[in-house]
């Protein structure tokens, strides 16, 4: 396979020479890198992708630990580390992407005419050439979340992949440009292992990765598949443009919208009708709720009670962030329903 000008391929690296720390490993990388490791069965392959966001370290820590273990995977394996430059920016694992750059995990459906789009295309080209039987993309959340998987197909193979890491699955029909949306023809899942910086998230990532790479039959059903919680139809709750946002335990005087600082404690829990989620100082709601058809349904789901913002009907929020930068550039949270 030719060496890419952007995505560096390291085939059968000397795993005894990998630095002892994940941080040292990251510093050694010269940029986005794909590690190719021969498996017991050379006729099949699997791919694990991580670090598409530079502030999500658990996947990199898991890949680093697995490479150092020198374990032989069940099948040929490629480990792809994406946003290395952003992860290395001081103080380390603090930047989702470099300033002025696109979110790499929004580039897989195009356009491909810039550096991030070109890298996304090279990752897809590697996947096409390898023709893996399964792909897993490892991520962290910025808020308090249990581990869960996201996929574009609800079938036994996808659920078996998710079960290697988690007991919750979100079926998504969104088209945001994420990796899994560009490889719908393959069994794949995005795994959110938990909050960045949480040792439990690192543990979930490594245990799940070991299961994914060591299983001879990666699609063997979980012992109790009925215990998987399935949630469907995510809708994105976004902050309206030109809104000054804050997170606090009370209204912030010079903010247009203040979201409760502990809102992320409600991830994957039902919020009853009339539950407050924050405060608004503008006349408008300052929130959008975009469904899978691109329609804003915020007025159906949220209301103002004087300065309070409350939910109109019971809802299940997931992926709530308390990071203002992510809330503005991406979204505040998603709304799902239990299937």
Protein Blocks (a to p, Z undefined) as FASTA:
>chain_A
ZZdfklccdehiafklgcfbfklmmmmpgbdcddddddfblmbccdddehkbfklmklmm
mmmmmmmnopacfbdcddddfklmlmmpcgbjkbfbaehiacfklmmnopakbfklmmmm
mmmmmmmmnopabdcdddddfbdcddddddfbdcfklmmmmmmmmccdcddfbdehpakl
mmmmpccddddfbjehiaklmmmmmmmmmmmmmpmblmbccfblmlpccdehiaddddde
hiacdddfbdcfklcbdcdfklmmmgoiacdehiafbdcfbfbloiacddfkopafklmm
gccehjbccdfbdcddehiafbfklmmmmmmbdcdddZZ
